[in-house]
Amino acid sequence: MHQHLRRICLLLVVASSSSSALAADAGHGSDLAKRWCASCHVVANGQTEASADVPSFASVARRPDFSPEKLAFFLLDPHPKMPSFPLSRTEAGDIAAYIGSLRP
């Protein structure tokens, strides 16, 4: 029950900050992704190493149900498949904006 309430609160925070999602900094998100995410994900063209069993950021961006807001929420919610990074809402929004910028 506590986990469910936490998810609802995070969703409300992300939804209420939609104006800040519009102001997200994809350049900063790129820097964060290269520093924190590139050991597992392919985060940029030309990257030569990543884990084979995780999606590239470009493939995440191409998903039909992709939305920066949903991704930012996902990044803020602890989940077992990824290490726990202490991301702020702004940082999660910036990473999500960067991934969104990879959409064709």
C-alpha positions in Angstrom: 0.0 0.0 0.0 2.8 2.4 0.9 4.5 1.7 -2.5 1.2 2.4 -4.3 0.8 5.8 -2.4 4.4 6.7 -3.2 3.8 6.1 -6.9 0.7 8.2 -6.9 2.6 11.0 -5.2 5.4 10.9 -7.7 2.9 10.9 -10.5 1.2 13.9 -9.1 4.5 15.7 -8.7 5.6 15.0 -12.3 2.1 15.9 -13.6 2.0 19.1 -11.7 5.4 20.1 -12.9 4.5 19.8 -16.6 5.7 23.4 -17.2 9.1 22.4 -15.9 9.1 19.4 -18.2 8.8 21.9 -21.1 11.8 23.7 -19.7 13.9 20.5 -19.3 17.5 20.8 -20.5 18.2 18.0 -23.0 21.9 19.0 -23.1 22.2 18.6 -19.4 20.4 15.3 -19.7 22.9 14.2 -22.3 25.8 14.9 -19.9 24.0 13.0 -17.1 23.3 10.1 -19.3 26.9 9.8 -20.5 28.1 10.0 -16.9 25.5 7.7 -15.2 23.8 5.6 -17.8 26.4 4.8 -20.5 27.9 1.9 -18.5 24.7 -0.1 -19.3 22.8 1.8 -22.1 24.0 3.0 -25.4 23.2 6.7 -24.8 24.7 8.4 -27.9 25.9 7.6 -31.4 29.4 6.3 -31.5 29.3 4.7 -28.1 31.1 1.4 -28.4 30.3 -0.5 -25.2 27.1 -1.2 -23.3 25.3 -4.1 -21.7 23.7 -6.4 -24.3 20.5 -6.9 -22.5 19.4 -3.3 -22.0 17.7 -1.0 -24.5 19.6 1.8 -26.2 18.2 5.3 -25.5 17.3 5.6 -29.2 15.2 2.5 -29.0 13.5 3.8 -25.8 12.7 7.1 -27.7 11.2 5.2 -30.6 8.7 3.3 -28.5 5.1 4.2 -29.5 4.1 4.9 -25.9 7.1 7.1 -25.1 6.5 10.3 -23.3 9.1 12.4 -21.4 6.8 12.8 -18.4 6.2 9.0 -18.1 9.9 8.3 -18.4 10.8 11.0 -15.8 8.4 9.3 -13.4 9.9 5.9 -14.2 13.4 7.3 -13.4 12.3 8.7 -10.1 10.6 5.4 -9.0 13.1 2.8 -7.7 12.9 -0.4 -9.6 15.0 -3.5 -9.4 16.4 -3.6 -12.9 18.4 -0.4 -12.6 20.8 0.8 -9.9 19.4 3.4 -7.6 20.6 6.9 -8.6 19.7 9.8 -6.5 18.1 11.8 -9.3 16.3 15.0 -8.6 13.1 15.8 -10.5 15.0 18.2 -12.6 17.7 15.7 -13.5 15.1 13.0 -14.3 13.3 15.5 -16.6 16.5 16.5 -18.3 17.4 12.8 -19.0 13.9 12.2 -20.3 14.2 15.3 -22.5 17.5 14.1 -23.9 16.0 10.7 -24.7 13.0 12.4 -26.3 15.4 14.4 -28.5 16.5 11.1 -30.0 13.1 10.5 -31.5 13.3 10.3 -35.3 
